[in-house]
Amino acid sequence: MVVIQRIRVVWRQDERGAAHAGLRRNVPRVLPLPDPLPEDAVVVHDVVADSSSGYRLSERVLSGTSAAAAVPLELTPADDGVTMYATGSGAVYPRGGHRRRLFTVAEHQVGLYHANFRFMGCACSAQWWYEDWTVRVGNAAAHPGLFLERTPRQVADHRVSLYGGRPTNGAHFRGN
């Protein structure tokens, strides 16, 4: 069984300042899984914390072979586990219209994917918004504490500076 938990934090262009950054930092980056979960080959726990609701969590559970595409990930069986690929996010920055290999999660292990994006509404009424994703992937039986109890063995951090400029340390960047 493959279990995916995506926690997506969403904010608007006028909410980029310190006050909203503080609120965003308070959104949990890992949660217990709902209990019970469907007994399917792939289960997705998709969580959204949107500024328009005061960063209150909204959750949904998806299951089935196409569930990963909703977050958007692609799963491919591998000899040593399941290989994860990020597929198109629809973001204007960073552009991501291509499939990108993230990692392979061995049986009984967990992987972690961080990414952030800038989106724009339709050209007729362009509205900017931003999203910060924390995605955990477990190649293990689902239970509420799966992601709370296991340390990720594989990590892919694709966060970038969304407001321009570069991270000063050249390493991982926490885009708030």
C-alpha positions in Angstrom: 0.0 0.0 0.0 1.2 3.5 -0.8 -0.1 6.3 1.4 0.4 10.0 0.5 -0.2 13.0 2.7 0.0 16.4 1.1 -0.3 19.5 3.3 -0.8 22.5 1.0 -0.6 26.1 2.4 -2.2 28.7 0.2 -1.9 32.5 0.4 -2.5 35.6 -1.8 -0.1 38.2 -3.2 -1.1 40.8 -0.6 -0.5 38.3 2.3 3.3 37.9 1.7 4.3 40.0 4.7 5.5 39.0 8.2 2.1 38.8 9.8 0.9 36.1 7.4 4.3 34.4 7.3 3.8 33.9 11.1 0.4 32.4 10.5 1.7 30.1 7.8 4.5 28.8 10.1 1.8 27.7 12.6 0.3 25.3 10.1 1.3 21.7 10.9 3.6 20.0 8.3 2.6 16.5 9.4 -0.7 15.2 10.7 -2.2 11.9 11.9 -3.9 10.0 9.1 -7.7 9.7 9.3 -8.9 6.5 10.7 -10.2 4.4 9.0 -8.7 4.8 5.6 -9.8 3.0 2.4 -8.1 -0.3 1.9 -6.8 0.5 -1.6 -3.4 0.2 -3.3 -3.0 4.0 -3.2 -4.5 6.3 -0.6 -4.1 10.1 -0.5 -4.8 12.4 2.5 -5.0 15.8 0.9 -5.0 18.8 3.4 -5.3 22.5 2.5 -4.7 25.4 4.8 -5.9 28.5 2.9 -5.5 32.1 4.1 -9.1 32.8 3.0 -10.3 30.5 5.8 -7.7 31.8 8.4 -5.5 28.8 7.6 -8.1 26.4 8.9 -7.4 22.8 7.7 -9.7 21.3 5.1 -9.1 17.6 4.4 -10.2 15.0 1.9 -9.2 11.4 1.3 -8.8 9.9 -2.2 -8.1 6.3 -3.1 -7.5 4.1 -6.1 -4.8 3.8 -8.8 -5.3 7.4 -10.1 -5.5 9.1 -6.6 -1.8 10.2 -6.7 -2.4 12.2 -9.9 -4.7 14.5 -8.0 -1.7 15.8 -5.9 0.0 15.6 -8.7 2.4 12.6 -8.4 3.1 9.6 -10.5 3.9 6.2 -8.9 6.0 3.6 -10.7 6.8 0.2 -9.3 10.6 -0.4 -8.9 12.6 -3.4 -7.8 13.4 -1.8 -4.5 10.1 -0.1 -3.8 8.0 2.6 -5.5 9.5 5.5 -7.4 7.8 8.9 -7.1 7.7 11.5 -9.9 6.3 15.0 -9.6 4.2 15.8 -12.6 2.9 19.3 -13.8 1.7 21.6 -11.1 0.3 24.3 -13.3 2.4 26.9 -11.6 3.9 29.9 -13.4 7.0 29.7 -11.2 8.9 27.5 -11.0 7.7 26.1 -14.3 7.0 22.4 -13.9 5.4 21.1 -17.0 7.7 18.1 -17.1 7.9 14.9 -15.1 10.6 15.0 -12.4 11.9 12.0 -10.5 11.8 12.6 -6.7 12.9 9.4 -5.1 12.2 5.7 -4.5 10.5 4.6 -1.3 11.5 1.2 -0.2 8.9 -1.1 1.5 8.1 0.0 5.1 9.8 3.4 4.5 8.7 7.0 4.2 9.8 9.8 1.8 9.4 13.5 2.0 8.9 16.1 -0.8 8.9 19.8 -0.3 8.0 22.3 -3.0 6.5 25.8 -3.4 4.9 27.5 -6.3 3.5 30.8 -7.6 0.3 30.6 -9.6 -1.6 33.1 -11.7 -5.3 33.0 -12.5 -6.6 33.5 -16.0 -5.1 36.3 -18.1 -8.4 38.2 -18.1 -8.3 38.7 -14.4 -4.8 37.8 -13.2 -4.6 37.1 -9.5 -1.3 35.8 -8.0 -1.3 33.2 -5.2 1.3 31.0 -3.6 1.4 27.5 -2.3 3.9 25.6 -0.1 3.6 21.8 -0.2 4.8 19.2 2.3 4.2 15.8 0.8 4.9 12.6 2.7 4.9 9.2 0.9 4.8 5.9 2.8 5.3 2.5 1.2 3.7 0.8 4.2 0.4 -0.2 5.8 -1.7 2.9 6.7 -2.3 3.7 10.4 -2.9 7.1 12.0 0.7 7.6 13.3 2.5 6.4 10.1 4.0 9.8 9.3 4.4 10.9 12.9 6.4 7.9 13.9 8.7 7.3 10.9 11.5 9.5 9.8 11.7 10.0 6.0 14.6 8.1 4.5 14.4 10.0 1.2 14.0 13.8 0.9 13.5 15.9 -2.2 13.5 19.7 -1.4 12.5 21.7 -4.4 11.6 25.0 -2.7 12.7 28.2 -4.3 12.5 31.9 -3.5 9.0 32.9 -4.7 9.4 36.6 -4.4 12.7 37.0 -6.3 16.3 36.8 -5.3 18.1 33.7 -4.2 18.6 32.0 -0.8 21.7 33.4 0.7 23.1 30.1 2.0 22.6 28.2 -1.3 21.0 25.4 0.5 17.4 24.5 1.3 15.1 27.5 1.3 11.9 27.8 3.4 9.7 29.9 1.1 7.3 31.8 3.3 
